Amino acid sequence: MRVPFALIVTALLVAGCTASSEEPAPSVGGPVLDVAVVADGLDHAWDVAQAPDGTLLVDERSGGFTAVLPDGTVQEVKAGFDDLFARGETGLMGLVLDPGFTGNRRFYSCQGVTDGSSSAVEVIGWTVSADWRTATRVADPLIGTIPVNEGSGRHGGCRLRFTPDGALLIGTGDSAVGSNAQDRASRAGKVLLADPATGEVAVWTYGHRNVQGLAVRPGTGQVFAVEQGTSRDDEVNLLKDGGNYGYDPDGDDGGYDESVPMTDTGIPGAIPAVWASGEQTIATSGGTFLDGDRWGSYDGLLLVGVLRGQGVLALRLDDDGALQEQFRLPELEGTYGRIRTVQQGTDGALYVTTDNGSNQDRVLRVTPR
């Protein structure tokens, strides 16, 4: 039974937590991880989702879907991208399967689009054929009018994930415009909450710079956002309905002042981060929780992809979402380059996409030995 969208918004009330900027230490006493390449030759692989039948669906920022079948076959999924706006950080970005995928074969992408005269970021609904060879647009767009920086493509966001109640979460970037993050009338620099059946959408949280990851904690109503900082303070935030996460780069001259902190404590009610990198930013992107006894002492960790720092950051949180421990996964440290996405699959394995460019990118399958 579908839960009313208004009730979903009301139900997602989560407490804020305290930030920490300790240096991440190497993993101690965790399981040994095996890493296998399941697809390669990709270019800026952005997101990955696993269907109930085990098939992986992957997208690339410059356009294109790829399916990795359960038998290991890697094949193109033909789709139309004539209107794709791919510039700088913006292009084909977030990807998520509908909770009812088994019955409706529906999935969603978040991507830059253009009609030749104007551009935006939109969420588009698709269906994919049973043989994973063709994807067709069925909601074009489902959600539109998310601002994009047409000149540079900076801060396009855009991560998609579902809540347990079936609401679609959309993490957006501020499009490098100073007023967007604090402007609640704008869909930029926000986490949006949408009904995938109707496209009804609401601003859930604001005051964000560039949300590059969303992770729903299993068994709870907690949602965490992973956000890239400027020259300081990449952040992980525990989201609270209506919360302001304190980014305000709107300069006195109306420009984009990136010298400000990611969370400006001078803003009344600004919510501090669960984790912050401090002055040495690592460019965080993507987030997922490990869930399952097979992971041993890693069960329950929040994993975060690291682009500039090239690896995977692990955060251990208490029940309220406060940081208890942090370390890096040694098997992925500096070995595969820039990590864009980490996502636990329906089979319990961890799937990782790299973002190195030049058709050198891969999808990795990570399992505890």
N, C-alpha and C positions, 0 to 999 in steps of 0.2 A: 504494500500500500504506500502510495506517495505521501511523504510528510509535507504539509503546507510550507511554502517557502518562508513565510513570515515566522513560523515557529522554529524553523532551522536557524534563522538569524538570531532569534531570542535565546535559543538553547546554547549557542556557542559563546559562553561567557567563561573566560579563562583568566587566572590571576597572573600578574606580572612578576618578574624576578630580578635578581641583582646581577650586574655585569661582572665579568672577570677578564683580565688580559694577561694571564700567565702564559709563559712560553710552553708550547706543546712538547711533551717528552716522548721518547720512543715507547712503543708498546712493551709491557712487561707481563709475562705469564698468560698471554692470550693464546688462542688456538693458532696453529700454523695454517696459513691460507694457501690454497692452490688457485692459480690464475690461468685461465685458458682464453685464447682469442677465438671468438665465434664469428666475427666478421671484420674485414679490413678493407683498405682501399677507399675509405670514406673521406669526406671533406667537411670539417667542422661538424661532426656528429653532435647533435644537440640534445635529444631526449630519446628515451627508450621505454617501451611498455610491453608487458607480456600478457598474451591472451590466455584464457583458460586451457586451450589445447597445447600450450607451451610455445607457440610462435611468438617471436620477438618482432615488434614494429619499431623501426628507427627512422629518424628524420635528420636531414642535413640543412644547415642554415641557408645555403644558396639555393635550396629547393630539392625535393625528392624524398620519397619514402622507400625504405628497404625492409623486406621481411626475411627473417631467419627462421626457417621451418624446423620442427622438432627433429627431423633427420639430418639437420645441418645444412640443408640447401639454402643458399643466399640468393634472393631474387628481387628484382625491381618491382615495386608496386606502382603501376602507371597512374598518374594523376595530373590534373591541370594546374599549372602555376604561371599562366600568362600574366596574371596581375600581381605577382609577388614583388614586394619592395624589399630588396636585399642590399643593404648598405651599412658598412661599419658593423656595429653590434646587432643590428636588426636584420631579420629575415624570417625563415621558417624556424620557430623556436619551440615552445612548449607543446607537449603531446600527451594525451591521456585517453584511455579507453573508457567508454560508458560502463557504469556498473551493470547494466543489462546487456552487455556485449554479446553474450551467448545467444540471446534471442533477436537482437536488433543489429548486430555487427556494426555498431556506431562507435566512432571515436571523434576526438576534437583536436584541432591544432590552434595555436596562437601564432600569428604571423603578420609581418608587414604586408600591406596591400597598397596598390596605386591604380588610379584610372587614367594616369597620364597628366592630370592637372592637380590632383591633391592626393595625399597619402595618409594612412592611419595604421594602427595595429588593430587587428580584428580576431575574434575567436570564431572559427568555422567548424561546422559539423560535417562529418563524412560518414559514408558506409563503405566497407571493404568487401570485395567478393569472397566467396567461400574458398577459392583457390589462392587467395592472397596475391592476385595479379593486378587488380584494378581498384582504385578508390574513387568514389563519386561524391561530389558536394551535395548535401541535403539541407543544410542551413547556412546560407551564404549572404551575410554573416549571421551567426547566432547572436553575437554581441559586437558592436562596432564603436566608433568614435573614441577609441583610446589613442591619445596623441602620440605622434612619432616625430622625431627630429629629422626633417627631410634633408637637411644639409649634411649631417654627419652620421645619422643612424645611432647616435649614442643613447644609451639607457633605454632600450626598447623593452626591457623585461625579458621574457614573459613566461612564467611557469604556471602550469595547470595541474590541479589535483582535486580529488573528490573527498568530501567529508563522509563519515559513515552513514549519515542521513540522506546522502544523495545530492547535496548542494555542490556546485562547481566553484572551486576557489581559483582566482586568477591573480597572480602577482605581477604587477606592472612596474615599469621604470618611469622616472620623472621626465624623460625625454630631454634632459639637460636644460630645462627651463626653470628659473629660480622660483617662480611663484607656484608651480604645480603641486609640489608635495604637500603644502599646507592648504591648498585650495580644495575644499571638499566637493566643489562642483565639477572638478576635473577628475577624470579616471586615471590620470598619470600619477605615479608615486604612491600607489595604493595596493591594498589587497581587496579585491572585489569578491562578492558572494552572489552567485547567479543560479537561477533555475534553468537547467539544461533543456527542459521541455518547452519553456516559453520565452527564454531569453531575458526574463525579468532580472534586474541586476541592482545591487546596492553596494555602496562603499562600506566596507566592514572595518578596515583600519586605514590610517593615513600617516603622512609624515615620513615616507620611505624614499630612499634615493633610487635603488635599482634592485628590485626583488628578483633574485635568481634561483631561489629554491623555496619549496613548500613541503613540509613533512607533517603528516598526521600521526600522532602517537597512538599505537594500537591499544585498544581497551579504554581509551580516555577521550575527552573532548578537546584535548590540547592540540593546537596547530602551531608549528614553528616556521618562521620565515628566515631564509638565508639571504643576506643583503651585502652587496659590494660597497666598500667605502671609497673614499678619495685617496689621499696619501696617509690616512689613518682610519682605524676602526672599521674594518669589516665586522659585521654583526650577525648574531643569531638572536632572533626575538621571539618570545612567547606571545602570541597574539591574543588580544582582549577586545571584545566587541566595542567599537567606537574609539579604540585607543589611538593616541597620537604618539608616534615613535621618534619625533623630535628633530627631523631633518628640515632645515630652513635655510637654503643657500640664496635666498632672494636678497641681493645686495642693495645698498642704499641707492645705487644708480640704476636699479632694475636689472642688473646683470646677474651672472651665475657665479656666486662666491663659494668656491670649493675649499676654502680654508676653514670653514666652520666645522664644528664637530658633527659626527653622525647623529648623536643625540644631544640636542641643546637643552641643558638642564634649566636654562632660563625660561623655557616655554612651560607655562603652567600645565601640570599633569603629564609632562613628557615621560614616557615609560622607558626605563633603562633596559639595556640589552642583557640577555642571559649570558652571552659570551661576546667579547670584543677582542679584536686582534691587537689593539694598541697601535703604535706608530708604524710598525712594520707590517703593512697589509700583505695578504697572501692571495687576494682575489678569490673569495669563496663563491661557489656555484653549485646548486643542487643539494638536496638533503633527503635522507631516508632513515627510518628506524630498522634495525635488525631485530627480527622477532622469531623466536624458535629455540628449543633446547639444543638443537644441533650446533648452535653458535657458542655454547659453553659460556664463558665469562663475558663474551661479547654480546650476549642476548640483552636487548634493551638499549643498546648504544644508539645515539644519533650520529650518523655519518654525514660528513660534509665534503663535497668535492672542492679541490683546490687547484686553481688555474696557474697563477704566477708561481705559487709555492710548489706545484707539481706533486700532488699526492692526495691522500684522504685523511681528513681530521676526524677523530672520534671523540665524542663528548658523552660523558656519563652524567645523567641528570637524576635528581631525586624525584619523588612523586609529585612535588609542586613545580618541577621544572627548573630548579636551581642547580647550577653547575657543581659537580662533585669531583670530576677528574677529566683530564684531556690528554690525548696522545695521538700519534700518527700511526697508521697501519704500515708496518715495515715493508711488506711485500709490494706495496704500491708507491713507495716513497721514491720519487725521482726516476722511476723505471719506465713509465709509459708517457711521460710528458704531462701536459695540461689535462686535468680531469674536469670535464664539464658537468656530468651527471652521475649520481649514484642512486640506484633504485632497486629495492628488493622485489624479486619477481614472485609470481604466483606459486612457483615451485620452491620458494624459500631461498634460492641462490641470490647473490648480489650481482647486479649488472651495472657496468660502468662504461661510459662513453668518454673518449678522449677528444680534445679540441686543439690539434696542432696544425691543421691546414695542409695544403699541398697534397691532398689525397693520401695522407699518411695516417688517417684516424681509424680507430678500432672500436669494436664492442667487446668487452671482456666479461667473462663469467668467473665469479669469485666464490669459492666454497671452502668451508673448514675441512681440513684433512681428517 
